[in-house]
Amino acid sequence: MGRPATLSRSAGATSTNTTSKGTHSRRPGTTTSGRTSGASEGSFIVAIIEGRGIATEIGMAAMDLRSNEFLLLQFSDSPTYTKAIHKLFVLNPSEVLVSLTMMDPVKSKLTAVISENLPDVDLVPISRKYFNDNLGMEYIKQYELDSAGGSVVGSVSEKVYCLAATAALLKYIQSQQNIMFANRSVRFKYEVMEGSMMIDPSTARNLELVINLSNPRSSHTLFGVLNHTCTPMGARLLRTNILQPPCDLPTIMTRLDAVRELTEKEELFFGVKEALKNFLDCDALITLLVHNQKNVNVRHAEQAINNVISFKHTLTMIETLRHALTGVENVLLLAIHKTLCQPRLDLIKERIYEVINDDVTFQKNALGLRNQRCYAIKAGFNGLLDVARQTYKETTNDVYDMVTSYSNQFDLPIKVSFNPAYGFYLTITREQLQGRELPLEFINVEPKKKFTQFTTLKLLSYNDRIQESLTEVYIMSDKIVEELLDEIRKHAAVLYKASECIALLDLSMSFAHMCTISDCVRPEFTETLAIKRGRHPIKEATTSNMFVPNDIYASDGANMQIITGPNMSGKSTYLRQVALLTIVAQLGSYVPAAYASVRLTDKLFSRIGMDDSLQANSSTFMLEMKETAFILQNVSSKSLVVIDELGRGTSTNDGLGITFAVCEQLAKTKAFTFVATHFQELASAMEAYPNVANLHFSVDVNPEDQAAVQCSYTVHDGISGDTAYGLRLAKLAGFSDAVLERARDVSHHLRTKIAAARANSKAGRDEAQHVLALQLARALVQARRASKLPEPQLRKYLASLQAEYKTKMAATMATKTATTTATRSSATENESGV
Ligand SMILES: Nc1ncnc2c1ncn2[C@@H]1O[C@H](COP(=O)(O)OP(=O)(O)OP(=O)(O)O)[C@@H](O)[C@H]1O
């Protein structure tokens, strides 16, 4: 396929990543024991296009170059492109292809939103003509892998936008990334957006789901603490799941059942763990298999033998896994076992064993793997191949003999080492050399930190001879290996399926592992969020202090919780804990708590001011307002919202006003909302709503020393009483007595003045009336719900209730007026003090 001129980057593309990420030169990653890391290296390239109609219809195509998986998505989005941004955030692409018309002459709203939310993504404009839906369909028919799961063609035949994006993306990858796909080699998947919890990028950042905010390299993230996976596939699956937890109950329940079985059966747990530890990156391996290589050379031949050895190793590991899974009962584990027992996998294995020596295994060390490659093909396939191998063997023996003779001749314990770039070389440590000079035979002497490295002319010629014989081996093996790989390629679909199953098993094992190291409970899914003695999963795992567990509650009747309390008392931690525990439960994992009942959440929002400094182009307050507006626009009845200290970036009055309005708006929805605030007035005012509950964190104050504040980190019902914690903390921080005294005076004066003004103002009276009116409404609702009286009697009862409230309201207003007069005279007395 020729390279279209306009497919190269257009001038003015906002390019941050310029290296191409072709995978044909990659080797399947090996895993060491224990956890696998990374899982997010931007291996996706995405093409996105917007429909021309009134409704915002988005078409997206995304290809994972590491696993050859191709996702197609088409969905209607909100005017702020919430779904598109969420999906892009989860995919974490290195490049996003957009039509030139979306960038030039000005950025379209969609491209502007992408740049704003994903500043590291490279936006690549390409000509609009490549977004061709008919071509997209042709490509799918040509490249789609034969799979037992059926074709994607039926699902996408009417989805013109995702087909158009498919055409643009495939054309771009083939011409720009220099990757040619073999026919029937790509796994196309049509993805429906529903079925998973939506977590916007800023919430994912605030909650430190996959990246720690203070140190991006730190593993103090939710991914870090949950990640006990052994394979790269498992780690990748965990990462995507954390950013996009499932939202459908059957999936979650089957995962929970699998975790239970894995934790209850010790032999099963250790058997599976042992087998998983030895897997290579299967996705990368299969991807290398299905990509058509353009340049066939020695390097390619060498890589091909590596691949066959890796497949042999993988199939052996699959067999170990099968044994470990024998007798499982859970539906998910049974399905995984069944897939791993597919006869087609045995067929591939048999075929490999016909060609490759039985004792050839995958090796992590470079010299070991070179030896395996050399002896991979069974003897007798090609006489010349056997001769070349004999030369390799003899020359290698000559190297060792030569070193022994040098050691004897110079009385030095010389060691042979190996490096894949320049072959064998010699080393000796500093202590062994004991300050002596090396004899003149030794050349290219390079002192290193602990040893000296050198070679000889003879060794250099041995290295050349070995390389020559190896080249012959690779070239003569190539035809046999390619034929074998062609046969394996036919079974790519079953291999991909097996890889998916291994990833899923690894994910469940990771959750089971967490249960073994931490006290966790199986969550229930109901309409109520009720967590007993819940713990913050990241804090618990990463702080040395004992973490104090807390209860969490929200239901239809009490869907908003307002949390007050002094500084440093644990409010933010509590909010994060609510969100994180919900995510953990929906992942299908056990939850760090004594009991957990969770309501399925479709969208998770947060307004937590942790990454303000990261958004240099937006002021703290502006960012706060943008995030809050986003929540109000997108909140649904099944959402979970956590808001920490809203309105702190502006004047107190405006801040309180905004926070009140936002809370009022959210209180009208069925979303579960948790708000932490220092505005005591907010908590008092919102108390009037029947569905709002107040919680607070308390502190223990030493009566002997008012500044000695001890946080209990325990949440209690009601509003926090004391408001002078700021002053106490200031004392603890080392403020002088004089400054503290002055601060106390000013604080007292302002408080008194504000109280007087509010009590006297129309707004103050209105607020009191408003509160009483809400109390009345609440009583009416409760009476209606609770009463079994017939309708006429109920109406009579309600009328009497109303009269009672009117009297109460009049009394309240009278008290308010009296307080105003008293406060005003007190304020006048204090006036001279400030
Ligand atoms: N349940 C807990 N158990 C142990 N330590 C906790 C707990 N909750 C919070 N902490 C610790 O207390 C410190 C303060 O917590 P946090 O930031 O949540 O307080 P805050 O009330 O939000 O403070 P501020 O109002 O000043 O923002 C943190 O270092 C945190 O690790």
The ligand as an SDF file (V2000), in Angstrom:
LIG
                    3D

 31 33  0  0  0  0  0  0  0  0999 V2000
   -8.7370    7.5600   59.3900 N   0  0  0  0  0  0  0  0  0  0  0  0
   -7.4840    7.9920   59.5190 C   0  0  0  0  0  0  0  0  0  0  0  0
   -6.5690    7.2570   60.1790 N   0  0  0  0  0  0  0  0  0  0  0  0
   -5.2880    7.6890   60.2890 C   0  0  0  0  0  0  0  0  0  0  0  0
   -4.8340    8.8320   59.7740 N   0  0  0  0  0  0  0  0  0  0  0  0
   -5.6980    9.6040   59.1130 C   0  0  0  0  0  0  0  0  0  0  0  0
   -7.0640    9.2260   58.9390 C   0  0  0  0  0  0  0  0  0  0  0  0
   -7.6930   10.1920   58.2590 N   0  0  0  0  0  0  0  0  0  0  0  0
   -6.7640   11.1250   57.9820 C   0  0  0  0  0  0  0  0  0  0  0  0
   -5.5790   10.7790   58.4900 N   0  0  0  0  0  0  0  0  0  0  0  0
   -4.3360   11.5660   58.3980 C   0  0  0  0  0  0  0  0  0  0  0  0
   -4.5930   12.8920   58.8400 O   0  0  0  0  0  0  0  0  0  0  0  0
   -4.0030   13.8440   57.9820 C   0  0  0  0  0  0  0  0  0  0  0  0
   -5.0260   14.9010   57.5980 C   0  0  0  0  0  0  0  0  0  0  0  0
   -6.0780   14.3040   56.9110 O   0  0  0  0  0  0  0  0  0  0  0  0
   -6.9850   15.0960   55.8900 P   0  0  0  0  0  0  0  0  0  0  0  0
   -6.1500   15.8030   54.8720 O   0  0  0  0  0  0  0  0  0  0  0  0
   -7.9810   14.1250   55.4040 O   0  0  0  0  0  0  0  0  0  0  0  0
   -7.6530   16.1910   56.8430 O   0  0  0  0  0  0  0  0  0  0  0  0
   -8.6750   17.3560   56.4770 P   0  0  0  0  0  0  0  0  0  0  0  0
   -9.6750   17.3770   57.5550 O   0  0  0  0  0  0  0  0  0  0  0  0
   -9.1980   17.1970   55.1000 O   0  0  0  0  0  0  0  0  0  0  0  0
   -7.7400   18.6170   56.5830 O   0  0  0  0  0  0  0  0  0  0  0  0
   -7.9760   20.1060   55.9590 P   0  0  0  0  0  0  0  0  0  0  0  0
   -9.3080   20.5550   56.4140 O   0  0  0  0  0  0  0  0  0  0  0  0
   -6.8710   20.9020   56.5720 O   0  0  0  0  0  0  0  0  0  0  0  0
   -7.8670   19.9380   54.4890 O   0  0  0  0  0  0  0  0  0  0  0  0
   -3.4620   13.0780   56.7850 C   0  0  0  0  0  0  0  0  0  0  0  0
   -2.0640   13.0840   56.8710 O   0  0  0  0  0  0  0  0  0  0  0  0
   -3.9790   11.6840   56.9180 C   0  0  0  0  0  0  0  0  0  0  0  0
   -3.0150   10.7200   56.5810 O   0  0  0  0  0  0  0  0  0  0  0  0
  1  2  1  0
  2  3  1  0
  2  7  2  0
  3  4  2  0
  4  5  1  0
  5  6  2  0
  6  7  1  0
  6 10  1  0
  7  8  1  0
  8  9  2  0
  9 10  1  0
 10 11  1  0
 11 12  1  0
 11 30  1  0
 12 13  1  0
 13 14  1  0
 13 28  1  0
 14 15  1  0
 15 16  1  0
 16 17  2  0
 16 18  1  0
 16 19  1  0
 19 20  1  0
 20 21  2  0
 20 22  1  0
 20 23  1  0
 23 24  1  0
 24 25  2  0
 24 26  1  0
 24 27  1  0
 28 29  1  0
 28 30  1  0
 30 31  1  0
M  END
$$$$
